[in-house]
């Protein structure tokens, strides 16, 4: 399973970087494969472990805030591992074929 999520406290001012950094630290400390881009953090693993990481990341981002926004998208495929890397590799191969 791959989950891409974005979490942000509401009412904390213009910059959410400190809160997002706390959330990303939780993901990185989890030991699960992950990747962070400008809009989302993706994490890969089994359902329970991934959702536990997301829950803890939301809590970390929400420290000091009474409201948190969470956007989450999941790709749930049994038997697939290393999807974070392999899906991008497949895409790159297709792009190369177009040249």
C-alpha positions, 0 to 999 in steps of 0.5 A: 500500500502506498499512501500520499498525504498532506497535513496542515494545522489550521489557524497557525498563520501563513507558514506551516513549515514547522508543523509539516517538518514535525509530520515528515520527521514522524514518517522518516523516523518510521523506517518505512519507504517514503518520499516527500515532495512540495505537496505530499509525503508518500509512505509505503507499507502494510495497511496498519503500519502506514495508517499508524504513521499517518495518524502520528504525523497528523498528531505531530503536525497538529501540536498547538493547534485545535484543528488539522486538515488532512488530505490522503490518497491510497493505492492499495494493491496486495503483493506489491512492494517497492511501489514508490520506486518501481512505479516511477521507473515504469513511468520513466521507461514509458517516457523514454519510449516516447522520445 
